[in-house]
Amino acid sequence: MRRFVVGPGVLEVVTFGPDHPGAVAGGARVFYERLGFTPGEAAPAGPEGGSRQRYRRVVT
């Protein structure tokens, strides 16, 4: 990430909410958590109606 993101700042992504099938163990949420992102507030539902959540990582 350091190759593309210059700090200081906050990098934010939107991924599946905890009740979405894409959030199962080893899914998108685990991927972002392994990269150092922390869960934030809920985001608007996805196009299929599934829940979404913001994840953030502080970049120094």
PyMOL Python script that loads the backbone (N, CA, C, O; Angstrom):
from pymol import cmd

cmd.read_pdbstr("""\
ATOM      1  N   MET A   1       0.804  -1.194   0.000  1.00  0.00           N
ATOM      2  CA  MET A   1       0.000   0.000   0.000  1.00  0.00           C
ATOM      3  C   MET A   1       0.849   1.261   0.000  1.00  0.00           C
ATOM      4  O   MET A   1       0.462   2.277  -0.578  1.00  0.00           O
ATOM      5  N   ARG A   2       1.989   1.199   0.637  1.00  0.00           N
ATOM      6  CA  ARG A   2       2.830   2.397   0.710  1.00  0.00           C
ATOM      7  C   ARG A   2       3.250   2.881  -0.670  1.00  0.00           C
ATOM      8  O   ARG A   2       3.577   4.054  -0.852  1.00  0.00           O
ATOM      9  N   ARG A   3       3.238   1.999  -1.612  1.00  0.00           N
ATOM     10  CA  ARG A   3       3.605   2.368  -2.978  1.00  0.00           C
ATOM     11  C   ARG A   3       2.582   3.326  -3.591  1.00  0.00           C
ATOM     12  O   ARG A   3       2.931   4.150  -4.436  1.00  0.00           O
ATOM     13  N   PHE A   4       1.325   3.219  -3.169  1.00  0.00           N
ATOM     14  CA  PHE A   4       0.245   4.003  -3.775  1.00  0.00           C
ATOM     15  C   PHE A   4      -0.380   5.042  -2.849  1.00  0.00           C
ATOM     16  O   PHE A   4      -1.066   5.952  -3.314  1.00  0.00           O
ATOM     17  N   VAL A   5      -0.148   4.914  -1.546  1.00  0.00           N
ATOM     18  CA  VAL A   5      -0.776   5.813  -0.574  1.00  0.00           C
ATOM     19  C   VAL A   5       0.303   6.502   0.233  1.00  0.00           C
ATOM     20  O   VAL A   5       1.152   5.847   0.839  1.00  0.00           O
ATOM     21  N   VAL A   6       0.270   7.824   0.239  1.00  0.00           N
ATOM     22  CA  VAL A   6       1.249   8.602   0.982  1.00  0.00           C
ATOM     23  C   VAL A   6       0.548   9.241   2.173  1.00  0.00           C
ATOM     24  O   VAL A   6      -0.489   9.885   2.013  1.00  0.00           O
ATOM     25  N   GLY A   7       1.109   9.067   3.367  1.00  0.00           N
ATOM     26  CA  GLY A   7       0.511   9.616   4.573  1.00  0.00           C
ATOM     27  C   GLY A   7       1.066  10.989   4.874  1.00  0.00           C
ATOM     28  O   GLY A   7       1.942  11.471   4.156  1.00  0.00           O
ATOM     29  N   PRO A   8       0.587  11.612   5.891  1.00  0.00           N
ATOM     30  CA  PRO A   8      -0.388  11.063   6.828  1.00  0.00           C
ATOM     31  C   PRO A   8      -1.812  11.185   6.289  1.00  0.00           C
ATOM     32  O   PRO A   8      -2.131  12.077   5.503  1.00  0.00           O
ATOM     33  N   GLY A   9      -2.631  10.283   6.726  1.00  0.00           N
ATOM     34  CA  GLY A   9      -4.022  10.301   6.310  1.00  0.00           C
ATOM     35  C   GLY A   9      -4.740   9.046   6.738  1.00  0.00           C
ATOM     36  O   GLY A   9      -4.221   8.249   7.519  1.00  0.00           O
ATOM     37  N   VAL A  10      -5.938   8.881   6.218  1.00  0.00           N
ATOM     38  CA  VAL A  10      -6.759   7.713   6.528  1.00  0.00           C
ATOM     39  C   VAL A  10      -7.235   7.109   5.215  1.00  0.00           C
ATOM     40  O   VAL A  10      -7.783   7.807   4.362  1.00  0.00           O
ATOM     41  N   LEU A  11      -7.024   5.823   5.062  1.00  0.00           N
ATOM     42  CA  LEU A  11      -7.496   5.077   3.902  1.00  0.00           C
ATOM     43  C   LEU A  11      -8.792   4.394   4.292  1.00  0.00           C
ATOM     44  O   LEU A  11      -8.857   3.717   5.317  1.00  0.00           O
ATOM     45  N   GLU A  12      -9.819   4.567   3.485  1.00  0.00           N
ATOM     46  CA  GLU A  12     -11.134   4.013   3.813  1.00  0.00           C
ATOM     47  C   GLU A  12     -11.642   3.150   2.668  1.00  0.00           C
ATOM     48  O   GLU A  12     -11.538   3.527   1.501  1.00  0.00           O
ATOM     49  N   VAL A  13     -12.191   1.991   3.008  1.00  0.00           N
ATOM     50  CA  VAL A  13     -12.814   1.103   2.028  1.00  0.00           C
ATOM     51  C   VAL A  13     -14.198   0.731   2.534  1.00  0.00           C
ATOM     52  O   VAL A  13     -14.484   0.829   3.727  1.00  0.00           O
ATOM     53  N   VAL A  14     -15.043   0.307   1.620  1.00  0.00           N
ATOM     54  CA  VAL A  14     -16.366  -0.207   1.993  1.00  0.00           C
ATOM     55  C   VAL A  14     -16.401  -1.664   1.569  1.00  0.00           C
ATOM     56  O   VAL A  14     -16.105  -1.991   0.419  1.00  0.00           O
ATOM     57  N   THR A  15     -16.762  -2.536   2.499  1.00  0.00           N
ATOM     58  CA  THR A  15     -16.834  -3.963   2.213  1.00  0.00           C
ATOM     59  C   THR A  15     -18.126  -4.540   2.784  1.00  0.00           C
ATOM     60  O   THR A  15     -18.974  -3.803   3.288  1.00  0.00           O
ATOM     61  N   PHE A  16     -18.267  -5.835   2.703  1.00  0.00           N
ATOM     62  CA  PHE A  16     -19.484  -6.494   3.157  1.00  0.00           C
ATOM     63  C   PHE A  16     -19.731  -6.284   4.642  1.00  0.00           C
ATOM     64  O   PHE A  16     -18.789  -6.228   5.432  1.00  0.00           O
ATOM     65  N   GLY A  17     -20.998  -6.168   5.020  1.00  0.00           N
ATOM     66  CA  GLY A  17     -21.386  -6.095   6.423  1.00  0.00           C
ATOM     67  C   GLY A  17     -21.272  -7.467   7.064  1.00  0.00           C
ATOM     68  O   GLY A  17     -21.117  -8.466   6.361  1.00  0.00           O
ATOM     69  N   PRO A  18     -21.348  -7.533   8.405  1.00  0.00           N
ATOM     70  CA  PRO A  18     -21.142  -8.795   9.109  1.00  0.00           C
ATOM     71  C   PRO A  18     -22.164  -9.880   8.769  1.00  0.00           C
ATOM     72  O   PRO A  18     -21.869 -11.065   8.922  1.00  0.00           O
ATOM     73  N   ASP A  19     -23.355  -9.501   8.313  1.00  0.00           N
ATOM     74  CA  ASP A  19     -24.380 -10.506   8.011  1.00  0.00           C
ATOM     75  C   ASP A  19     -24.415 -10.908   6.535  1.00  0.00           C
ATOM     76  O   ASP A  19     -25.279 -11.684   6.127  1.00  0.00           O
ATOM     77  N   HIS A  20     -23.489 -10.388   5.739  1.00  0.00           N
ATOM     78  CA  HIS A  20     -23.455 -10.681   4.305  1.00  0.00           C
ATOM     79  C   HIS A  20     -22.693 -11.986   4.058  1.00  0.00           C
ATOM     80  O   HIS A  20     -21.715 -12.254   4.755  1.00  0.00           O
ATOM     81  N   PRO A  21     -23.111 -12.806   3.088  1.00  0.00           N
ATOM     82  CA  PRO A  21     -22.401 -14.065   2.809  1.00  0.00           C
ATOM     83  C   PRO A  21     -20.924 -13.864   2.460  1.00  0.00           C
ATOM     84  O   PRO A  21     -20.110 -14.755   2.703  1.00  0.00           O
ATOM     85  N   GLY A  22     -20.570 -12.715   1.898  1.00  0.00           N
ATOM     86  CA  GLY A  22     -19.174 -12.437   1.571  1.00  0.00           C
ATOM     87  C   GLY A  22     -18.317 -12.152   2.794  1.00  0.00           C
ATOM     88  O   GLY A  22     -17.104 -11.982   2.669  1.00  0.00           O
ATOM     89  N   ALA A  23     -18.928 -12.097   3.978  1.00  0.00           N
ATOM     90  CA  ALA A  23     -18.206 -11.784   5.202  1.00  0.00           C
ATOM     91  C   ALA A  23     -17.803 -13.031   5.981  1.00  0.00           C
ATOM     92  O   ALA A  23     -17.291 -12.921   7.096  1.00  0.00           O
ATOM     93  N   VAL A  24     -18.022 -14.195   5.420  1.00  0.00           N
ATOM     94  CA  VAL A  24     -17.690 -15.433   6.121  1.00  0.00           C
ATOM     95  C   VAL A  24     -16.201 -15.491   6.434  1.00  0.00           C
ATOM     96  O   VAL A  24     -15.404 -14.756   5.851  1.00  0.00           O
ATOM     97  N   ALA A  25     -15.837 -16.366   7.356  1.00  0.00           N
ATOM     98  CA  ALA A  25     -14.432 -16.503   7.758  1.00  0.00           C
ATOM     99  C   ALA A  25     -13.547 -16.648   6.523  1.00  0.00           C
ATOM    100  O   ALA A  25     -13.830 -17.464   5.646  1.00  0.00           O
ATOM    101  N   GLY A  26     -12.491 -15.869   6.456  1.00  0.00           N
ATOM    102  CA  GLY A  26     -11.589 -15.900   5.321  1.00  0.00           C
ATOM    103  C   GLY A  26     -12.049 -15.028   4.172  1.00  0.00           C
ATOM    104  O   GLY A  26     -11.411 -15.011   3.119  1.00  0.00           O
ATOM    105  N   GLY A  27     -13.148 -14.301   4.352  1.00  0.00           N
ATOM    106  CA  GLY A  27     -13.690 -13.450   3.296  1.00  0.00           C
ATOM    107  C   GLY A  27     -13.110 -12.052   3.312  1.00  0.00           C
ATOM    108  O   GLY A  27     -12.022 -11.820   3.840  1.00  0.00           O
ATOM    109  N   ALA A  28     -13.853 -11.120   2.725  1.00  0.00           N
ATOM    110  CA  ALA A  28     -13.366  -9.758   2.541  1.00  0.00           C
ATOM    111  C   ALA A  28     -13.029  -9.053   3.854  1.00  0.00           C
ATOM    112  O   ALA A  28     -12.026  -8.344   3.934  1.00  0.00           O
ATOM    113  N   ARG A  29     -13.851  -9.242   4.877  1.00  0.00           N
ATOM    114  CA  ARG A  29     -13.602  -8.546   6.141  1.00  0.00           C
ATOM    115  C   ARG A  29     -12.287  -9.012   6.765  1.00  0.00           C
ATOM    116  O   ARG A  29     -11.514  -8.192   7.260  1.00  0.00           O
ATOM    117  N   VAL A  30     -12.032 -10.300   6.745  1.00  0.00           N
ATOM    118  CA  VAL A  30     -10.779 -10.834   7.281  1.00  0.00           C
ATOM    119  C   VAL A  30      -9.606 -10.301   6.468  1.00  0.00           C
ATOM    120  O   VAL A  30      -8.564  -9.968   7.033  1.00  0.00           O
ATOM    121  N   PHE A  31      -9.762 -10.217   5.159  1.00  0.00           N
ATOM    122  CA  PHE A  31      -8.721  -9.688   4.283  1.00  0.00           C
ATOM    123  C   PHE A  31      -8.312  -8.287   4.729  1.00  0.00           C
ATOM    124  O   PHE A  31      -7.125  -8.014   4.909  1.00  0.00           O
ATOM    125  N   TYR A  32      -9.289  -7.402   4.907  1.00  0.00           N
ATOM    126  CA  TYR A  32      -8.970  -6.027   5.301  1.00  0.00           C
ATOM    127  C   TYR A  32      -8.401  -5.956   6.706  1.00  0.00           C
ATOM    128  O   TYR A  32      -7.494  -5.165   6.962  1.00  0.00           O
ATOM    129  N   GLU A  33      -8.914  -6.766   7.619  1.00  0.00           N
ATOM    130  CA  GLU A  33      -8.393  -6.757   8.984  1.00  0.00           C
ATOM    131  C   GLU A  33      -6.929  -7.198   9.003  1.00  0.00           C
ATOM    132  O   GLU A  33      -6.136  -6.663   9.778  1.00  0.00           O
ATOM    133  N   ARG A  34      -6.568  -8.150   8.174  1.00  0.00           N
ATOM    134  CA  ARG A  34      -5.169  -8.602   8.092  1.00  0.00           C
ATOM    135  C   ARG A  34      -4.261  -7.513   7.528  1.00  0.00           C
ATOM    136  O   ARG A  34      -3.057  -7.519   7.783  1.00  0.00           O
ATOM    137  N   LEU A  35      -4.822  -6.591   6.772  1.00  0.00           N
ATOM    138  CA  LEU A  35      -4.057  -5.469   6.236  1.00  0.00           C
ATOM    139  C   LEU A  35      -3.986  -4.293   7.214  1.00  0.00           C
ATOM    140  O   LEU A  35      -3.403  -3.257   6.897  1.00  0.00           O
ATOM    141  N   GLY A  36      -4.575  -4.452   8.394  1.00  0.00           N
ATOM    142  CA  GLY A  36      -4.509  -3.410   9.406  1.00  0.00           C
ATOM    143  C   GLY A  36      -5.690  -2.465   9.449  1.00  0.00           C
ATOM    144  O   GLY A  36      -5.654  -1.469  10.172  1.00  0.00           O
ATOM    145  N   PHE A  37      -6.741  -2.750   8.690  1.00  0.00           N
ATOM    146  CA  PHE A  37      -7.943  -1.924   8.716  1.00  0.00           C
ATOM    147  C   PHE A  37      -8.778  -2.281   9.944  1.00  0.00           C
ATOM    148  O   PHE A  37      -8.749  -3.416  10.420  1.00  0.00           O
ATOM    149  N   THR A  38      -9.521  -1.296  10.450  1.00  0.00           N
ATOM    150  CA  THR A  38     -10.437  -1.544  11.561  1.00  0.00           C
ATOM    151  C   THR A  38     -11.850  -1.203  11.118  1.00  0.00           C
ATOM    152  O   THR A  38     -12.057  -0.279  10.331  1.00  0.00           O
ATOM    153  N   PRO A  39     -12.838  -1.964  11.634  1.00  0.00           N
ATOM    154  CA  PRO A  39     -14.220  -1.710  11.238  1.00  0.00           C
ATOM    155  C   PRO A  39     -14.721  -0.363  11.742  1.00  0.00           C
ATOM    156  O   PRO A  39     -14.381   0.071  12.843  1.00  0.00           O
ATOM    157  N   GLY A  40     -15.532   0.287  10.921  1.00  0.00           N
ATOM    158  CA  GLY A  40     -16.157   1.551  11.275  1.00  0.00           C
ATOM    159  C   GLY A  40     -17.676   1.417  11.215  1.00  0.00           C
ATOM    160  O   GLY A  40     -18.236   0.356  11.493  1.00  0.00           O
ATOM    161  N   GLU A  41     -18.310   2.487  10.857  1.00  0.00           N
ATOM    162  CA  GLU A  41     -19.773   2.514  10.825  1.00  0.00           C
ATOM    163  C   GLU A  41     -20.323   1.808   9.580  1.00  0.00           C
ATOM    164  O   GLU A  41     -19.599   1.525   8.626  1.00  0.00           O
ATOM    165  N   ALA A  42     -21.611   1.541   9.627  1.00  0.00           N
ATOM    166  CA  ALA A  42     -22.293   0.923   8.494  1.00  0.00           C
ATOM    167  C   ALA A  42     -22.277   1.873   7.301  1.00  0.00           C
ATOM    168  O   ALA A  42     -22.255   3.093   7.463  1.00  0.00           O
ATOM    169  N   ALA A  43     -22.289   1.302   6.115  1.00  0.00           N
ATOM    170  CA  ALA A  43     -22.354   2.065   4.863  1.00  0.00           C
ATOM    171  C   ALA A  43     -23.672   1.720   4.175  1.00  0.00           C
ATOM    172  O   ALA A  43     -24.320   0.743   4.551  1.00  0.00           O
ATOM    173  N   PRO A  44     -24.079   2.499   3.177  1.00  0.00           N
ATOM    174  CA  PRO A  44     -25.314   2.174   2.465  1.00  0.00           C
ATOM    175  C   PRO A  44     -25.263   0.753   1.884  1.00  0.00           C
ATOM    176  O   PRO A  44     -24.197   0.257   1.519  1.00  0.00           O
ATOM    177  N   ALA A  45     -26.414   0.123   1.809  1.00  0.00           N
ATOM    178  CA  ALA A  45     -26.513  -1.245   1.290  1.00  0.00           C
ATOM    179  C   ALA A  45     -25.973  -1.332  -0.133  1.00  0.00           C
ATOM    180  O   ALA A  45     -25.996  -0.354  -0.879  1.00  0.00           O
ATOM    181  N   GLY A  46     -25.490  -2.510  -0.495  1.00  0.00           N
ATOM    182  CA  GLY A  46     -24.975  -2.741  -1.838  1.00  0.00           C
ATOM    183  C   GLY A  46     -26.105  -2.868  -2.848  1.00  0.00           C
ATOM    184  O   GLY A  46     -27.274  -2.849  -2.466  1.00  0.00           O
ATOM    185  N   PRO A  47     -25.778  -2.996  -4.132  1.00  0.00           N
ATOM    186  CA  PRO A  47     -26.795  -3.038  -5.188  1.00  0.00           C
ATOM    187  C   PRO A  47     -27.745  -4.228  -5.064  1.00  0.00           C
ATOM    188  O   PRO A  47     -28.880  -4.167  -5.537  1.00  0.00           O
ATOM    189  N   GLU A  48     -27.287  -5.312  -4.428  1.00  0.00           N
ATOM    190  CA  GLU A  48     -28.151  -6.469  -4.254  1.00  0.00           C
ATOM    191  C   GLU A  48     -28.958  -6.392  -2.954  1.00  0.00           C
ATOM    192  O   GLU A  48     -29.742  -7.288  -2.641  1.00  0.00           O
ATOM    193  N   GLY A  49     -28.749  -5.299  -2.200  1.00  0.00           N
ATOM    194  CA  GLY A  49     -29.468  -5.105  -0.951  1.00  0.00           C
ATOM    195  C   GLY A  49     -28.722  -5.604   0.269  1.00  0.00           C
ATOM    196  O   GLY A  49     -29.222  -5.474   1.386  1.00  0.00           O
ATOM    197  N   GLY A  50     -27.530  -6.176   0.085  1.00  0.00           N
ATOM    198  CA  GLY A  50     -26.754  -6.682   1.217  1.00  0.00           C
ATOM    199  C   GLY A  50     -26.102  -5.570   2.010  1.00  0.00           C
ATOM    200  O   GLY A  50     -25.861  -4.479   1.494  1.00  0.00           O
ATOM    201  N   SER A  51     -25.820  -5.857   3.271  1.00  0.00           N
ATOM    202  CA  SER A  51     -25.238  -4.847   4.146  1.00  0.00           C
ATOM    203  C   SER A  51     -23.782  -4.562   3.760  1.00  0.00           C
ATOM    204  O   SER A  51     -23.097  -5.401   3.175  1.00  0.00           O
ATOM    205  N   ARG A  52     -23.339  -3.362   4.104  1.00  0.00           N
ATOM    206  CA  ARG A  52     -21.972  -2.920   3.853  1.00  0.00           C
ATOM    207  C   ARG A  52     -21.449  -2.221   5.111  1.00  0.00           C
ATOM    208  O   ARG A  52     -22.225  -1.728   5.930  1.00  0.00           O
ATOM    209  N   GLN A  53     -20.117  -2.188   5.249  1.00  0.00           N
ATOM    210  CA  GLN A  53     -19.494  -1.536   6.394  1.00  0.00           C
ATOM    211  C   GLN A  53     -18.201  -0.871   5.949  1.00  0.00           C
ATOM    212  O   GLN A  53     -17.480  -1.394   5.100  1.00  0.00           O
ATOM    213  N   ARG A  54     -17.919   0.282   6.530  1.00  0.00           N
ATOM    214  CA  ARG A  54     -16.663   0.984   6.261  1.00  0.00           C
ATOM    215  C   ARG A  54     -15.548   0.385   7.106  1.00  0.00           C
ATOM    216  O   ARG A  54     -15.758  -0.004   8.255  1.00  0.00           O
ATOM    217  N   TYR A  55     -14.373   0.318   6.523  1.00  0.00           N
ATOM    218  CA  TYR A  55     -13.157  -0.082   7.214  1.00  0.00           C
ATOM    219  C   TYR A  55     -12.135   1.012   6.980  1.00  0.00           C
ATOM    220  O   TYR A  55     -12.067   1.585   5.892  1.00  0.00           O
ATOM    221  N   ARG A  56     -11.327   1.307   8.014  1.00  0.00           N
ATOM    222  CA  ARG A  56     -10.338   2.383   7.907  1.00  0.00           C
ATOM    223  C   ARG A  56      -8.971   1.922   8.368  1.00  0.00           C
ATOM    224  O   ARG A  56      -8.826   1.041   9.216  1.00  0.00           O
ATOM    225  N   ARG A  57      -7.972   2.559   7.767  1.00  0.00           N
ATOM    226  CA  ARG A  57      -6.589   2.322   8.203  1.00  0.00           C
ATOM    227  C   ARG A  57      -5.861   3.653   8.182  1.00  0.00           C
ATOM    228  O   ARG A  57      -5.898   4.387   7.195  1.00  0.00           O
ATOM    229  N   VAL A  58      -5.201   3.947   9.289  1.00  0.00           N
ATOM    230  CA  VAL A  58      -4.409   5.173   9.383  1.00  0.00           C
ATOM    231  C   VAL A  58      -3.095   4.937   8.648  1.00  0.00           C
ATOM    232  O   VAL A  58      -2.429   3.921   8.850  1.00  0.00           O
ATOM    233  N   VAL A  59      -2.735   5.887   7.794  1.00  0.00           N
ATOM    234  CA  VAL A  59      -1.503   5.821   7.031  1.00  0.00           C
ATOM    235  C   VAL A  59      -0.564   6.897   7.563  1.00  0.00           C
ATOM    236  O   VAL A  59      -0.910   8.078   7.585  1.00  0.00           O
ATOM    237  N   THR A  60       0.617   6.484   7.986  1.00  0.00           N
ATOM    238  CA  THR A  60       1.576   7.449   8.546  1.00  0.00           C
ATOM    239  C   THR A  60       2.746   7.665   7.623  1.00  0.00           C
ATOM    240  O   THR A  60       3.645   8.445   7.938  1.00  0.00           O
TER     241      THR A  60
END
""", "prot")
cmd.dss("prot")
cmd.show_as("cartoon", "prot")
cmd.util.cbc("prot")
cmd.orient("prot")
